[in-house]
Amino acid sequence: MAKRKQPAGSKFKPEYVAQARNYAELGATLSEMARLFGVCDKTVDTWLIAHPDFREAVKIGAEVADERVKQSLYHNAIGYSHPAVKIFCDPKTGRTKEVPYIEHHKPDTVAGIFWLKNRRPDEWRDVKAVEHSGTVKHKHVSELTDAELAEAIEKTERDLAAALVSATNGASAGRGGPAKGKKRAPRVH
């Protein structure tokens, strides 16, 4: 008689609960856990649904890992010190000597910014919302008189010409004039 393939959920073993928590505390993802258990990702997803103790172990382990990362980020943001040991070797005798000292790490600006942007987004986000009050008066181009339309076209042409001159002069800045063989843009009056 042919051997029947067991359903994915039957591969679960009670000892996986403690192992899953340990893996999660070490920062393992669900896909990494699946590889460690020798199953596919879908099987781990099934276990999370079918075994509440497994799901809770993964959740608690992930919270422990997240807290450890949060503490590390905080310490990097403010700077920290810790005991360390330097090992010296006497080249003549070959004997080693351990010298304890305190190692200092300066604050990391990027970690501080990241911390503040996430903890105080209203004060530290890159883009701030600005509320405007009042009204803006505008006319659709079809509502403009011939004189208003001519004035708008002239202003646009002046602005474009000024931008072109500025860009051309800016590109040759520091070289004493336009690039060799190039002529300056004509001045617009």
C-alpha positions, 0 to 999 in steps of 0.5 A: 500500500502506498504511503499517504502524505501527511498534512502540513499541520501534522509536522508540528511538535510541541517543542517547536513552541520554545524553539520558535520563541528563541528564534524570534528573540534572535530576530528570525523572520517567519521564513527563516523559522520555516527553514530552521524547522525544515518546512515551507512558509505556508506550514508555519503560517498554518501553525500560527493559526492552529496553535495559539501557544506557538503564535504567542511564543513567536509574538513574545520572542519578536517583542523581546528582539524589538525591545533589544533593538530599540534599546540599542538604537537609543544608546547609539543615539545618546552615546554610551560607554562600556568596559573593554579589555586590550590584550598586549603581547610582549614580543620578547617573552611572548607573554600576554597582558590584559589591560581593562579600560572603558570604551566610549562611543560618541552619539550617532546623529543618524540614530538620534534623528531616526529616534526623534522622527519615530517618537515625535513625528509632529516635531521631527518629520521632514515634511510638515503640513501647512494650513492656509487661510484666505482665498486665492483669486484666479481666472481661467485663461478663457476669462482673460481679456486680450490685454491680460493674456498678452501681459501674462505671455510677456511675463512668462517669456521674461521669466523663461529668458531670465532663467535661461540666462541664469542657468547659462551664466551659472554653468560657466561660473568659475571659468571666467565666461562661457565654455570655449567655443560657446557664445553667451545667451543674448540678453533679454530687455 
